[in-house]
Amino acid sequence: MNMDELPTTQSLTCKLKLLLTQEQAEAVRRTALAYRNALNHASTVAFANGKMSQGMKLQTLVYQELRKRFGLPSQMACNAPRQVAAAYKTLWERARANVAHKAKGWTKRRYKGLDKAPRFTALTVTLNYRRDWSLGKEQTVINQALKYLTSRSVLRGGGNSARLSRAVGVARS
């Protein structure tokens, strides 16, 4: 393989153990619940709009409501419709594969994955590096999303999230 053929970007997925105060742990839990509820809402909207798998179109439809109704920070309100659109894209690919498999006689079953809106059950949150979190000194993670959500509950109704300057500690491996 030639150096010109190598990818110019690389994705890195990290799994970190966060050392949280009780208040931070509750904020993370509330965030995960709000994000999951936002995913399910976006999934319902996508289903009602022709089982939409275009992330930007779905984002246009749900962004404001995700911000207001679920209290998500801007980046999370962008991530949720993209994640839902990706799930629908996978379901559409499986449906097309099923049609091809039926035509070849490999299966007689009808694919039922698009019969109802997919439900998201896991308490996970998609965070973007340098938007929702960044690395601080001495292996700490500075979580801007956590600051935002904590400040919303402390300051009641928004305000300047920069008032909270606490960093979330990371356990060393």
C-alpha positions in Angstrom: 0.0 0.0 0.0 1.3 3.4 -1.0 1.4 6.3 1.5 -1.0 8.3 -0.7 -3.6 5.6 -0.2 -3.6 5.7 3.6 -6.6 7.4 5.3 -6.0 10.9 6.4 -8.3 10.7 9.4 -8.7 8.1 12.1 -11.5 7.5 14.5 -10.7 6.6 18.1 -13.3 5.3 20.5 -12.4 5.6 24.2 -14.1 4.0 27.1 -13.3 5.9 30.3 -14.2 5.4 33.9 -15.4 8.7 35.3 -14.8 9.6 38.9 -17.9 11.7 39.6 -19.3 13.5 42.6 -22.9 12.6 43.5 -24.2 15.8 41.8 -22.2 15.0 38.6 -23.4 11.4 38.6 -27.0 12.6 38.8 -26.4 15.1 36.0 -24.9 12.3 33.8 -27.8 10.1 34.5 -30.3 12.9 33.7 -28.3 13.6 30.5 -28.4 9.9 29.4 -32.1 9.7 30.1 -32.8 12.9 28.2 -30.6 11.8 25.3 -32.4 8.4 25.1 -35.8 10.1 25.2 -34.6 12.5 22.4 -33.5 9.5 20.3 -36.9 7.9 20.7 -38.7 11.1 19.8 -36.5 11.6 16.7 -37.2 8.0 15.8 -40.9 8.5 16.0 -40.7 11.7 13.8 -38.5 9.9 11.3 -41.0 7.0 11.1 -43.9 9.4 10.7 -42.0 11.1 7.8 -41.5 8.1 5.6 -38.9 6.2 7.7 -36.4 9.0 7.0 -32.7 8.1 6.9 -31.3 11.5 6.0 -29.7 13.0 9.1 -29.8 16.7 8.0 -33.5 16.6 7.1 -34.3 14.8 10.3 -32.2 17.3 12.3 -34.1 20.2 10.6 -37.4 18.7 11.8 -36.5 17.9 15.4 -33.6 20.1 16.5 -35.5 22.9 18.2 -37.8 20.5 20.0 -34.9 18.4 21.2 -33.3 21.6 22.7 -36.5 22.8 24.3 -38.3 19.7 25.3 -35.4 17.5 26.4 -33.0 20.4 27.4 -30.1 19.0 25.3 -27.0 21.1 24.5 -26.7 22.0 20.9 -24.2 19.3 19.9 -26.3 16.5 21.4 -29.4 17.9 19.7 -27.4 17.5 16.4 -26.0 14.0 17.3 -29.4 12.5 18.2 -31.0 12.8 14.7 -27.8 11.6 13.1 -27.7 8.5 15.2 -31.4 7.8 14.5 -30.9 8.4 10.8 -28.0 5.9 10.8 -30.3 3.3 12.5 -32.9 3.8 9.8 -30.2 3.6 7.1 -29.2 0.2 8.5 -32.8 -0.9 8.6 -33.3 0.1 4.9 -30.2 -1.8 3.9 -31.5 -4.9 5.7 -34.9 -4.5 4.0 -33.2 -4.2 0.5 -31.1 -7.2 1.3 -34.2 -9.2 2.3 -35.9 -8.3 -1.0 -32.8 -9.6 -2.9 -32.7 -12.8 -0.8 -36.4 -13.5 -1.4 -35.8 -13.0 -5.2 -33.0 -15.5 -5.1 -35.1 -18.0 -3.1 -32.8 -17.8 0.0 -35.7 -16.9 2.3 -39.4 -16.7 2.4 -39.6 -14.3 5.4 -40.6 -10.7 5.0 -38.3 -8.2 6.8 -40.2 -6.6 9.6 -37.6 -4.1 10.9 -39.4 -1.1 9.4 -42.9 -2.1 10.6 -42.6 0.2 13.6 -40.3 2.9 14.8 -37.1 1.6 16.4 -36.8 2.1 20.2 -33.6 3.1 21.9 -33.2 1.6 25.3 -29.5 2.0 26.3 -28.5 4.8 28.5 -25.7 6.1 26.4 -24.7 9.5 25.1 -22.7 10.4 22.0 -20.1 13.1 22.9 -17.8 14.8 20.4 -14.2 15.6 21.2 -13.6 19.3 21.6 -17.3 20.1 21.4 -18.7 18.1 24.4 -15.5 17.2 26.1 -11.7 17.8 26.0 -8.6 16.6 27.7 -7.3 18.6 30.6 -4.2 18.4 32.7 -3.2 15.2 34.6 -5.6 12.9 32.8 -8.8 14.8 33.5 -11.7 15.1 31.1 -13.3 18.5 31.0 -16.9 17.8 30.0 -18.6 20.9 28.6 -21.9 19.0 28.2 -21.8 18.1 31.9 -21.1 21.8 32.8 -23.9 22.9 30.6 -26.4 20.5 32.1 -25.3 21.1 35.7 -25.4 24.9 35.2 -28.9 24.6 33.8 -30.2 22.9 36.9 -28.2 25.1 39.2 -28.9 28.4 37.5 -32.5 27.5 36.6 -33.3 28.1 33.0 -29.9 28.4 31.3 -27.3 31.0 31.9 -23.6 31.0 31.4 -22.3 27.5 31.7 -18.7 28.8 32.0 -19.5 29.6 35.7 -18.8 25.9 36.5 -15.2 25.2 36.0 -15.0 21.7 37.6 -13.3 19.0 35.6 -14.4 15.4 35.7 -11.6 13.1 37.0 -10.7 10.0 35.0 -9.5 6.8 36.6 -6.0 5.7 35.5 -5.8 2.4 33.8 
